[in-house]
Amino acid sequence: MKLRGLRGSVLEDMVNRTISDYRVKKLALIQKIPTPIVPTKMDKEGHITLAYFDKKSTVDYLGVVQEIPVCFDAKECKSNTFPLSNIHKHQYEFMEDFEAQGGVSFLLIYFSKMSKVYYMKFNELKKFWDKKNDFTFEKLNEKYIINVKGKIKIDILSKLQFDIDER
């Protein structure tokens, strides 16, 4: 299996800058969880050119925000329709188990055509998951949309607060 190293990199860069800023300001401590891989081929400079996944990963990010445990995955979407196939069963199950333990799980979905990130609460994801329905950007709750045009960071905490307030 070839790794797609740049896949999701725009959103990942924004999230990484955001969580770094949150840490400096002591607002949150969130860590990027690396995907475990086993390199099988390297180029002359020592860069991995071919690898396979060692085991299934959970989510992209884990941490705590003002004593609230959080986990989330970051996904990018090039069209206005998000295919549920972009979420793996083991990721969904991890987020479901995390919620059952009192944590807050969510997705950040970057709709690149529109330069917007959507904060999808776990219970909203669950509705689509249970019906096995892909969803379009137009059907999402405006309250959870984050405009990102020209930004290097995104406001995750205000959407998390909306999520917590609605529980």
Steps between C-alpha positions, in 0.01 A plus 500: 500500500637841409470771758329818394710738703330823401148374546321719751800726546321838473261423783770323700726806475219728621412267787864458603552876511178542693581239765851639537350844566251350748786332687704822522193684631429210741151456355540135397749219471433304182743269326518369144505121508740357239379217279723197558672394175768257394727639224576255218680725253713812541661736250868605498431791738341265754140607436234232522358433154299187578354373826208314646292571806622299796159496669175690497524844650230659711446871436733780393493701824459434873514740788333699773332839487438664838468158669282356219650202313471541122579291197446586138591410148581745221367427151520688172235500231546638148128509411194613692405137576685319777517123452460305823752253359765757603434398858622153590293277723777475761520882515127531548503232770787672683309829501185322618693333786665833587157663529378212720787577740390864533727651234405721208556362149463689175618533143654803334417484129668742263288569191784634288287633212326736741791564739285397793554259787208326659501390864285186501380393842511127564122469534459665159752258350313213668176593317673481162692187601188314613322580172819437299442835327762723346418865560531831320639824636164671443328271751736586786429728795632853430582543869787251462657645183845660531605736220871458427580708193850636546526375859780288638307406815139401560268559794432154637424605859187706427348206308598262780321732743183488285527120502538484879216749557263286292567177691 
